[in-house]
Amino acid sequence: MKLVGHFETFLRDVVNLNATRIDLLEARVDAIEDFLSNSDFGARILRYSRQGSWAVKTIIKPPNGKDFDADLLVLVDSVEGWEPRDYIDDLYRVFRDSDRYKSLATRNTRCVTLDYANDFHLDLVVCIRLKRDNHVWYAVCNRAVNTYELTDGEGFAEWFAGRNIVAGNDALRKTTRLFKYLRDIKGTFSAKSVLLATLLGERVEDWHATVRDLYYPDVPTAFRTIFGLLDDWLQARPLMPTVTNPALRSEDFNRHWDQATYDNFRDKIRQYRLWIDDAYNENDRDESIAKWRRVFGDDFAKSEVVGKATSVAGVVLKAARSVSADLVAAVSRHGPALLERIPANLPYVSRPPWPKSGQLRVEVSATAYAQRGGVPIRPFTSGVVLPKGIWLRFSARVPSGIPSGWQIKWRVVNSGEEAAAQNGLRGQFESSDSDGSRWEQTLYLGAHWVEAFLINTRTGTYAGRSERFFVVIGPEWYSGRQVA
C-alpha cells in the first residue's frame, strides 16, 4: 500500500531537519560571513555560497541525535604567490586567532570546519576564481596534495533543482531525503550525499514530465519509481561507473568509492528495492506497514503502530463481553483462550525473514524465577497472570529433537500503553541463550507473547514454529490464575 499520509508524516516529523535548526544555522552563518568579511583574511572575498545538501534542500535530521553537516563556499580572487594550501592555512589562522571561534575550528584537507557540538558542523571551503583568456573557472583547494580541483557546486544545485521541477511535487528532493535516511539508519552501504543526489537526479529524465501522474503522483510512488530506476541502472553496470558533476563533467564524485564499495552498494540497493516493491504492492494494511517498517525502521507509521498496540486490551475485553476495563480480570475470569483473539500480525511484529521449509512441531515451556538464574518459583503455562519484576525462562523443544547445527530464534512481542510509552513494543527476532532458551523480565502491564522458530542454519530456512505463548502481566500476583 502507498500509505501516503504516513509518508508525509514520516518526512515531516522524522526525516526533515527541524526548521528551528535551519534557522539557527542561517543565523550562525550570517555571523560568520560578517566576521570573515571584516577580518584580515589574505584573499579578497567575492561572495559566499551555500553548498551541498543545504543548497539543494535535501539536508535531513541525523538519526540518534547526531550533528548534521553543512557546507559554505567562500569564493575569493586568487592571490599572487599563494599555493592552494595557503588559502586554507590562512583561513584557519583567522579563526584560530579569534576568541569567539578558535575553540570551534579545525583544519582539514579541503576546508576549515567549525564544530558546533550537539548541533552541526560547518565546512568552510575556499573556492578560487581563476581567469584565463576571458574564461572563468572555480576551483577548491586540496591542502593535502597542494593542488586546485575544479568545481561547480552552484551549477550542480541548478541542475538538481531542474530535475526536481521535471518530477514535480518536490518528488526528487523528498526521495533523496528518504534515501539518505535509509542509508543512515541501515548503515549497510556507503555513499556521499552528493553522489547519491547525482545518481537519483540522473534517473529523472526530461520525458518524465509527460508521465508525472504515473511516476511521481505521491511520495511513496515517487520513491519507488526512482529507487527502481536506480536499481535497474546499477544492475546493468557490474563494473563501477564514473559519476561526475552534471554541471562540470571533469569533476569526479567517485572519490570515496572503489569497486568493493560499489559492489556492496549495488547489492544493497537490489535488496531494498525488493523490500520496497513488496511493501508497496501489499494490500493488507497491517502487513504493508510492517513491510515499510522493515525498510525505514520503527519510526515509520509509529502513531498507527502505537494505536494498534494499545488496543490489544480492548480486543480481549470485547471478546469477553466485559464491561470492565481490566484485562487481567477478564483473562482470569474467562481463561487464556481469550488471548488468541489478539491479532498475530500487528504492524510492528516482524515477519519471518527466512523462507518456510517444513512443518516440525515446536513446543514452548516456561518457568518463573525471582531472579535471573536463581531458584525457580514454578513452571507456568500460556496465559497465566504474572506480576511485574520477575524473570521468565522460556525453553523450546522439538519432539524429534533439534538437529545438530540448527538453532532456535525467538519472536518477542509486547503490547499495551506502558510498553508503547517506554518504546518497549519490540516484535523483532531475538537469539537464544547458549542452551537454546530465552530469558525475559516482566516489565510492562498487559498481554504479551513469545514464539520459537526452528532455523535450519545451513539452508537459511525455518522448519517449524511454536504456537504463541502468552504472558499476562498484572500489578501483583493475581488470585485465581496465578502461578500454581
C-alpha positions as CSV (number, residue, x, y, z in Angstrom):
1,M,0.0,0.0,0.0
2,K,1.1,3.6,-0.6
3,L,0.3,4.9,3.0
4,V,0.7,8.4,1.6
5,G,-0.3,10.0,4.9
6,H,2.3,8.1,6.9
7,F,5.0,9.0,4.4
8,E,4.2,12.7,4.7
9,T,4.1,12.5,8.5
10,F,7.4,10.5,8.5
11,L,9.1,13.1,6.4
12,R,7.8,16.0,8.5
13,D,8.4,14.5,11.9
14,V,11.4,12.2,11.5
15,V,13.4,12.8,8.3
16,N,13.3,16.5,7.6
17,L,15.6,18.7,9.6
18,N,13.7,20.9,12.1
19,A,13.0,24.5,10.8
20,T,14.4,25.8,14.1
21,R,17.8,24.2,13.4
22,I,17.9,25.5,9.9
23,D,17.1,29.0,11.2
24,L,19.9,28.6,13.8
25,L,22.3,27.5,11.0
26,E,21.4,30.5,8.9
27,A,21.9,32.9,11.8
28,R,25.3,31.5,12.7
29,V,26.4,31.6,9.0
30,D,25.3,35.2,8.8
31,A,27.5,36.0,11.8
32,I,30.4,34.0,10.3
33,E,30.1,35.8,7.0
34,D,30.1,39.2,8.7
35,F,33.2,38.1,10.8
36,L,35.1,36.9,7.7
37,S,34.2,40.0,5.6
38,N,35.7,42.2,8.3
39,S,38.7,40.0,9.1
40,D,42.3,40.2,7.8
41,F,41.9,37.1,5.6
42,G,44.6,37.4,2.9
43,A,42.3,36.7,-0.1
44,R,39.7,39.1,-1.3
45,I,36.3,37.6,-0.7
46,L,33.9,37.9,-3.6
47,R,30.8,36.3,-2.1
48,Y,29.5,33.3,-0.1
49,S,27.5,30.3,-1.5
50,R,25.5,27.6,0.3
51,Q,26.6,24.2,-1.0
52,G,25.8,20.5,-0.9
53,S,22.6,19.2,0.8
54,W,21.9,22.6,2.2
55,A,21.9,24.2,-1.2
56,V,19.7,21.5,-2.9
57,K,17.4,21.3,0.1
58,T,18.0,17.6,0.9
59,I,19.5,18.0,4.3
60,I,18.0,15.6,6.9
61,K,17.8,15.2,10.6
62,P,20.7,12.8,11.6
63,P,19.5,9.7,13.3
64,N,20.2,9.1,17.0
65,G,20.7,12.8,17.8
66,K,23.9,13.2,15.8
67,D,25.1,16.5,14.4
68,F,24.3,17.4,10.8
69,D,26.8,18.8,8.2
70,A,26.5,22.0,6.2
71,D,28.9,23.4,3.6
72,L,29.6,27.1,2.9
73,L,31.7,28.1,-0.1
74,V,33.9,31.2,0.4
75,L,34.6,32.5,-3.2
76,V,37.7,34.5,-3.5
77,D,40.1,36.0,-6.0
78,S,43.4,34.3,-6.4
79,V,46.4,35.7,-4.5
80,E,49.6,36.1,-6.4
81,G,52.3,33.8,-4.9
82,W,49.9,31.7,-2.9
83,E,49.7,28.0,-3.3
84,P,46.5,26.0,-2.8
85,R,47.3,25.1,0.8
86,D,47.9,28.7,1.7
87,Y,44.2,29.6,1.3
88,I,43.1,27.0,3.8
89,D,46.0,27.7,6.2
90,D,45.3,31.5,6.2
91,L,41.5,30.9,6.7
92,Y,42.3,28.6,9.6
93,R,44.6,31.3,11.1
94,V,41.8,33.8,11.0
95,F,39.5,31.6,13.1
96,R,42.3,30.3,15.3
97,D,43.2,33.9,16.3
98,S,39.5,34.7,17.2
99,D,38.4,34.3,20.8
100,R,34.9,33.6,19.5
101,Y,35.8,30.8,17.0
102,K,39.2,29.3,18.0
103,S,37.7,26.5,20.1
104,L,35.4,25.5,17.2
105,A,37.9,25.5,14.3
106,T,39.8,22.6,12.8
107,R,41.8,22.4,9.6
108,N,41.0,19.6,7.1
109,T,42.0,18.6,3.5
110,R,39.7,20.9,1.6
111,C,38.1,23.1,4.3
112,V,38.1,24.6,7.7
113,T,35.4,23.1,9.9
114,L,33.6,24.9,12.7
115,D,32.2,22.3,15.1
116,Y,29.1,23.5,17.0
117,A,28.8,20.5,19.3
118,N,25.5,18.7,19.6
119,D,24.1,20.7,16.7
120,F,26.1,20.9,13.4
121,H,29.5,21.0,11.6
122,L,30.0,23.8,9.1
123,D,32.7,23.2,6.5
124,L,34.1,26.4,5.0
125,V,35.5,25.7,1.6
126,V,37.7,28.2,-0.1
127,C,36.9,28.5,-3.8
128,I,39.3,30.3,-6.1
129,R,38.1,32.2,-9.1
130,L,40.6,31.5,-12.0
131,K,40.6,33.6,-15.1
132,R,42.3,32.8,-18.4
133,D,41.6,34.1,-22.0
134,N,38.2,35.5,-21.0
135,H,37.2,32.2,-19.4
136,V,36.4,31.8,-15.7
137,W,36.8,28.7,-13.6
138,Y,36.3,27.9,-10.0
139,A,38.5,25.6,-8.0
140,V,38.7,24.4,-4.4
141,C,42.0,23.8,-2.7
142,N,43.3,20.5,-1.7
143,R,45.7,21.1,1.2
144,A,47.0,17.6,1.4
145,V,48.4,17.4,-2.1
146,N,48.6,21.2,-2.6
147,T,46.5,21.2,-5.8
148,Y,43.4,23.0,-7.2
149,E,40.4,21.0,-8.0
150,L,37.8,22.4,-10.5
151,T,34.3,22.5,-9.1
152,D,30.8,23.9,-9.9
153,G,28.6,23.5,-6.8
154,E,26.3,26.2,-7.9
155,G,25.8,24.6,-11.3
156,F,25.1,21.3,-9.6
157,A,22.4,22.9,-7.4
158,E,20.8,24.5,-10.5
159,W,20.8,21.1,-12.3
160,F,19.3,19.3,-9.3
161,A,16.6,21.9,-9.0
162,G,15.8,21.4,-12.7
163,R,15.4,17.6,-12.2
164,N,13.2,18.3,-9.3
165,I,10.9,20.5,-11.4
166,V,10.7,17.8,-14.1
167,A,9.4,15.3,-11.5
168,G,7.1,17.8,-9.9
169,N,5.6,17.9,-6.4
170,D,9.2,18.2,-4.9
171,A,9.4,14.5,-5.6
172,L,13.1,14.3,-6.2
173,R,14.0,16.2,-3.1
174,K,11.7,14.1,-0.9
175,T,13.0,10.9,-2.4
176,T,16.6,11.9,-1.8
177,R,15.9,12.7,1.8
178,L,14.3,9.3,2.3
179,F,17.2,7.6,0.5
180,K,19.7,9.4,2.8
181,Y,17.7,8.4,5.9
182,L,17.7,4.8,4.7
183,R,21.5,5.0,4.3
184,D,22.0,6.4,7.7
185,I,19.7,4.1,9.7
186,K,20.7,0.9,7.9
187,G,24.5,1.6,7.8
188,T,24.8,-1.2,5.3
189,F,26.2,0.9,2.4
190,S,28.4,3.9,1.9
191,A,27.9,6.8,-0.5
192,K,28.4,10.5,-0.1
193,S,25.3,12.7,-0.3
194,V,26.4,14.5,-3.5
195,L,27.0,11.1,-5.1
196,L,23.5,9.9,-4.1
197,A,21.9,13.1,-5.3
198,T,23.6,12.8,-8.6
199,L,22.6,9.1,-9.1
200,L,19.0,9.8,-8.1
201,G,18.7,13.1,-10.1
202,E,20.0,11.4,-13.3
203,R,17.3,8.9,-13.1
204,V,14.7,11.7,-13.7
205,E,14.7,12.3,-17.5
206,D,13.1,15.1,-19.4
207,W,10.3,12.9,-20.9
208,H,9.1,12.0,-17.4
209,A,7.3,15.4,-17.3
210,T,4.7,13.8,-19.6
211,V,4.1,10.9,-17.1
212,R,4.2,12.7,-13.8
213,D,0.9,11.3,-12.8
214,L,2.2,7.8,-13.3
215,Y,5.7,8.1,-12.0
216,Y,5.5,10.8,-9.3
217,P,1.9,11.3,-8.1
218,D,2.8,11.0,-4.4
219,V,5.8,10.4,-2.2
220,P,5.7,6.6,-1.9
221,T,5.2,6.2,-5.7
222,A,8.0,8.7,-6.5
223,F,10.3,6.9,-4.0
224,R,9.6,3.5,-5.5
225,T,9.9,4.8,-9.1
226,I,13.3,6.5,-8.6
227,F,14.6,3.7,-6.4
228,G,13.6,1.1,-9.1
229,L,15.2,3.2,-11.9
230,L,18.4,3.4,-9.9
231,D,18.4,-0.4,-9.3
232,D,17.9,-1.1,-13.0
233,W,20.8,1.3,-13.9
234,L,23.1,-0.3,-11.3
235,Q,22.3,-3.9,-12.3
236,A,23.2,-3.1,-15.9
237,R,26.7,-2.0,-14.6
238,P,28.6,-4.6,-12.7
239,L,31.8,-2.5,-13.0
240,M,31.9,0.7,-11.0
241,P,30.9,3.6,-13.3
242,T,32.3,7.1,-13.1
243,V,29.9,9.5,-11.6
244,T,30.6,13.2,-12.4
245,N,29.1,16.6,-11.7
246,P,26.4,17.0,-14.4
247,A,27.3,20.7,-14.5
248,L,31.1,20.1,-14.8
249,R,31.9,16.7,-16.2
250,S,35.6,17.0,-15.2
251,E,34.5,16.9,-11.5
252,D,34.6,13.3,-10.4
253,F,32.3,12.3,-7.5
254,N,33.8,8.7,-7.1
255,R,36.4,10.0,-4.7
256,H,35.3,7.8,-1.8
257,W,34.3,4.7,-3.8
258,D,36.1,1.7,-5.1
259,Q,34.9,-1.5,-6.8
260,A,34.2,-3.3,-3.5
261,T,32.3,-0.4,-2.1
262,Y,30.3,-0.1,-5.3
263,D,29.6,-3.9,-5.3
264,N,28.1,-3.6,-1.8
265,F,26.1,-0.5,-2.8
266,R,24.7,-2.3,-5.8
267,D,23.8,-5.4,-3.9
268,K,22.0,-3.5,-1.1
269,I,20.0,-1.3,-3.5
270,R,18.8,-4.5,-5.1
271,Q,17.8,-5.9,-1.7
272,Y,16.0,-2.8,-0.6
273,R,14.3,-2.4,-4.0
274,L,12.7,-5.8,-3.5
275,W,11.6,-4.8,0.0
276,I,10.1,-1.5,-1.3
277,D,8.2,-3.3,-4.1
278,D,6.9,-5.8,-1.6
279,A,5.7,-3.1,0.8
280,Y,4.1,-1.0,-2.0
281,N,2.3,-3.9,-3.5
282,E,1.0,-5.4,-0.2
283,N,-2.8,-4.9,0.0
284,D,-3.2,-5.7,3.7
285,R,-2.7,-2.5,5.7
286,D,-1.0,-4.0,8.7
287,E,1.2,-6.2,6.6
288,S,2.2,-3.2,4.4
289,I,3.1,-1.1,7.5
290,A,5.2,-3.9,8.8
291,K,7.0,-4.2,5.4
292,W,7.6,-0.4,5.2
293,R,9.0,-0.5,8.7
294,R,11.4,-3.2,7.5
295,V,12.7,-0.5,5.1
296,F,12.6,2.6,7.3
297,G,12.7,1.3,10.9
298,D,10.4,1.7,13.9
299,D,9.6,5.4,13.5
300,F,7.6,4.8,10.3
301,A,3.8,4.8,10.9
302,K,4.5,5.0,14.6
303,S,1.2,6.6,15.6
304,E,-0.8,3.7,14.0
305,V,1.5,1.1,15.5
306,V,1.1,2.5,19.0
307,G,-2.7,2.7,18.4
308,K,-2.8,-1.0,17.5
309,A,-0.6,-2.0,20.4
310,T,-2.7,-0.1,22.9
311,S,-5.9,-1.5,21.6
312,V,-5.0,-5.1,22.4
313,A,-6.7,-4.9,25.8
314,G,-9.9,-3.7,24.1
315,V,-9.8,-6.7,21.7
316,V,-9.7,-9.1,24.6
317,L,-12.3,-7.3,26.6
318,K,-14.7,-7.2,23.6
319,A,-14.2,-11.0,23.2
320,A,-15.1,-11.4,26.8
321,R,-18.1,-9.1,26.6
322,S,-16.7,-7.4,29.6
323,V,-17.9,-4.0,30.8
324,S,-14.7,-3.8,32.9
325,A,-11.5,-2.2,31.6
326,D,-9.4,-4.7,33.5
327,L,-7.6,-7.0,31.1
328,V,-6.2,-9.1,33.9
329,A,-9.6,-9.7,35.5
330,A,-11.1,-10.7,32.1
331,V,-8.3,-13.3,31.4
332,S,-8.5,-14.6,34.9
333,R,-12.3,-15.0,34.7
334,H,-12.7,-16.3,31.2
335,G,-9.4,-18.1,30.6
336,P,-6.4,-17.7,28.4
337,A,-8.2,-18.7,25.2
338,L,-9.4,-15.1,25.0
339,L,-5.8,-14.1,24.2
340,E,-6.0,-15.9,20.8
341,R,-8.3,-13.1,19.7
342,I,-5.3,-10.8,19.7
343,P,-4.2,-10.3,16.0
344,A,-0.9,-12.0,15.4
345,N,0.1,-9.7,12.6
346,L,0.2,-6.4,14.4
347,P,2.1,-3.9,12.2
348,Y,5.2,-3.8,14.5
349,V,5.6,-7.5,14.5
350,S,8.5,-8.6,12.3
351,R,7.7,-11.1,9.6
352,P,10.0,-14.2,9.4
353,P,12.9,-13.3,7.2
354,W,13.5,-16.9,6.4
355,P,11.5,-19.0,3.9
356,K,9.5,-21.8,5.4
357,S,10.8,-25.3,4.7
358,G,8.9,-27.7,7.0
359,Q,6.2,-28.4,9.5
360,L,8.1,-29.6,12.5
361,R,6.3,-29.1,15.8
362,V,8.0,-26.7,18.3
363,E,6.8,-26.6,21.9
364,V,7.5,-23.9,24.4
365,S,7.6,-24.3,28.2
366,A,8.3,-21.6,30.8
367,T,9.4,-21.2,34.4
368,A,9.2,-18.2,36.6
369,Y,12.2,-17.0,38.7
370,A,12.5,-14.4,41.4
371,Q,16.0,-13.6,39.9
372,R,17.6,-14.5,36.6
373,G,19.5,-17.7,37.1
374,G,18.3,-18.0,40.7
375,V,16.0,-20.5,42.3
376,P,12.9,-21.3,40.2
377,I,9.4,-20.4,41.6
378,R,7.3,-22.7,39.5
379,P,6.7,-23.7,35.9
380,F,3.7,-21.9,34.3
381,T,1.5,-22.3,31.2
382,S,0.5,-19.9,28.5
383,G,-1.9,-17.2,29.5
384,V,-1.2,-17.3,33.3
385,V,-1.2,-13.9,35.0
386,L,2.2,-12.9,36.5
387,P,3.4,-9.9,38.4
388,K,5.9,-7.3,37.2
389,G,9.5,-7.6,38.1
390,I,10.2,-11.3,38.0
391,W,12.2,-13.3,35.5
392,L,10.9,-15.9,33.0
393,R,12.9,-18.6,31.3
394,F,11.4,-20.0,28.0
395,S,12.6,-23.3,26.6
396,A,11.8,-24.7,23.2
397,R,11.5,-28.4,22.4
398,V,11.1,-30.4,19.2
399,P,9.6,-33.9,19.8
400,S,12.0,-35.5,17.3
401,G,15.0,-33.5,18.7
402,I,16.7,-30.4,17.4
403,P,19.1,-31.4,14.7
404,S,22.8,-30.6,15.2
405,G,23.7,-27.2,13.9
406,W,20.1,-25.9,13.9
407,Q,19.0,-23.1,16.3
408,I,16.0,-21.5,17.9
409,K,15.1,-17.9,17.3
410,W,12.6,-16.1,19.5
411,R,10.0,-13.5,18.4
412,V,9.1,-11.4,21.5
413,V,6.1,-9.2,21.3
414,N,4.8,-6.7,23.9
415,S,1.6,-4.7,23.8
416,G,-0.2,-2.1,25.9
417,E,0.1,1.5,26.9
418,E,3.1,1.0,29.2
419,A,5.2,-0.8,26.7
420,A,4.3,1.7,24.0
421,A,5.2,4.7,26.2
422,Q,8.6,3.1,27.0
423,N,9.4,2.2,23.4
424,G,9.2,-1.4,24.5
425,L,6.8,-3.0,22.0
426,R,9.6,-5.0,20.3
427,G,8.3,-7.6,17.9
428,Q,11.6,-8.5,16.3
429,F,13.5,-11.8,16.4
430,E,16.0,-12.5,19.2
431,S,18.7,-15.0,19.6
432,S,18.6,-17.9,22.1
433,D,20.9,-18.1,25.1
434,S,23.7,-20.7,24.8
435,D,21.4,-23.6,25.8
436,G,18.6,-22.6,23.3
437,S,16.4,-21.0,26.0
438,R,15.4,-17.3,26.3
439,W,15.3,-15.2,29.5
440,E,12.9,-12.3,29.7
441,Q,11.8,-10.0,32.6
442,T,8.2,-8.9,33.2
443,L,8.4,-5.2,32.8
444,Y,5.1,-3.9,31.4
445,L,1.4,-4.4,32.3
446,G,-0.6,-6.1,29.6
447,A,-0.7,-9.1,27.3
448,H,2.5,-10.2,25.6
449,W,3.8,-13.3,23.9
450,V,6.8,-15.2,22.6
451,E,7.2,-17.6,19.7
452,A,10.0,-20.0,19.0
453,F,11.2,-20.6,15.4
454,L,13.4,-23.6,14.4
455,I,16.0,-22.4,12.0
456,N,18.0,-24.6,9.6
457,T,21.2,-22.6,9.6
458,R,22.6,-24.5,6.5
459,T,19.6,-23.5,4.2
460,G,18.6,-20.3,5.9
461,T,15.0,-21.5,6.3
462,Y,12.7,-22.2,9.2
463,A,11.4,-25.8,9.6
464,G,8.9,-25.2,12.3
465,R,7.5,-22.6,14.8
466,S,5.6,-22.8,18.1
467,E,2.2,-21.5,18.9
468,R,2.1,-18.1,20.7
469,F,3.0,-18.5,24.3
470,F,1.1,-15.6,26.1
471,V,2.2,-13.8,29.3
472,V,-0.3,-11.5,31.0
473,I,1.4,-9.1,33.5
474,G,-0.6,-7.6,36.3
475,P,0.4,-5.3,39.1
476,E,0.8,-8.2,41.6
477,W,0.2,-11.9,42.0
478,Y,-3.4,-12.4,41.0
479,S,-5.7,-14.8,42.7
480,G,-7.4,-17.4,40.6
481,R,-4.9,-17.9,37.7
482,Q,-1.6,-17.2,39.3
483,V,1.4,-19.4,39.0
484,A,0.5,-22.6,40.8
